[in-house]
Amino acid sequence: MNCKEFEKELIALEHGSRLTALMEDHRSVCQHCAELVEDLTAILEQARDMRREEEPPQRVWVAVRNQLEQEALIREPVASEMKPRWKSAPASGWLFHFPMGLAYTAVFFVAVGVMYLHSLLSSPAVPPLLVTTPQVPEMALTKADTAEQDKEVQALFAKVPEEHRATIVSNWNQVNSSIENLSSFVNAHPDDPFARHQLMNAFQQKEHLRETLVRWEEF
């Protein structure tokens, strides 16, 4: 098994599934793949250790929730009031449900979310800082997909093996849903720098996913 085959199998693993014997053999001799799994597992373990007495502000939860949905890290529907208790961590299978092109980015954003929430809930109040953030292009606040792009993506879906197609299509739909939700939130809260950055990140992740689809034939 090579790295591409390892990544392909990692994408296809279901919730809670363990690495296969062949994957374990490859991980034991491949530092890159071993570090990838270790990084993702470390984030999970840190999340399990988190216990929160207070709830984060709604604007933070909306942005973080959309990021997690985009990465397919959470799949269960969330109540409309969006008031999570942060008492438990996702199942271990979440880290296997997005393309490898997004893996390290997902680790980064989950870690940033954990640190951001921790700072909000545990740090003393300080005067607000004036933050200058780049404006999100107007086109980024509207529906990004054109008919031509949709046609291209549909053609790429057709090239994905049938046993993996549903997962890839679900990831793509999650990205589009996150972009739509974040766009609405940013339009309603234009001065929220955290949400605006999350929207830009969502578009970047969508492009990464599209590139992963383009490269699928290399597997």
HELIX and SHEET records of a PDB file:
HELIX    1   1 CYS A    3  ALA A   12  1                                  10    
HELIX    2   2 ALA A   21  VAL A   29  1                                   9    
HELIX    3   3 GLN A   31  ASP A   49  1                                  19    
HELIX    4   4 GLN A   58  GLN A   70  1                                  13    
HELIX    5   5 SER A   92  PHE A   96  5                                   5    
HELIX    6   6 MET A  100  LEU A  102  5                                   3    
HELIX    7   7 ALA A  103  SER A  122  1                                  20    
HELIX    8   8 GLU A  138  LEU A  141  5                                   4    
HELIX    9   9 ALA A  147  LYS A  159  1                                  13    
HELIX   10  10 GLU A  162  ALA A  188  1                                  27    
HELIX   11  11 PRO A  193  VAL A  214  1                                  22    
HELIX   12  12 ARG A  215  GLU A  218  5                                   4    
END                                                                             
